[in-house]
Each structure stands twice: as structure tokens, then as C-alpha cells.
Amino acid sequence: MKLKVMLEKGMDGYIVAHCPALKGCVTQGRTEEEALTNIKEAIELYLETEPEDRHHRPADEYKVCEIAL
């Protein structure tokens, strides 16, 4: 399974990661690598329940990455 993940710089300097396909599936990390590791774990936990609708943001406010589960 492949899901898109958005990475954004948070106000505290951390990298915030969330998966648009899984509403409310959000985490953070000090680096992009740590944020991607954390979001992978969050997605795995999230998928134990039913996914919600996607939410949309302007394209210039995020970076899209793919991770394999």
C-alpha cells in the first residue's frame, strides 16, 4: 500500500507530517526522516480503525512524499 504524506515546517522548528487520506493522522519529528518514521507508525495505528475523508490544503503549503507500508 502506498499513501501520500505531507511534510510541513512547524512553528517550533519540527517537521509536521500528516496523511491527507487519513484525516487527523498527524505526527512530527526533528528531521524529515524522523517525521516519516513517525507518520508510518501513525498510519499503521490509524488503519486499525476506519479512515476518514481527505482534507485539502493549498499546494504551496506542503511537500508530498510517498512511503510504502
Protein Blocks (a to p, Z undefined) as FASTA:
>chain_A
ZZdddddddfkopacdddfklghiacddfbfklmmmmmmmmmmmmmmpccdddddddfkl
cccddddZZ
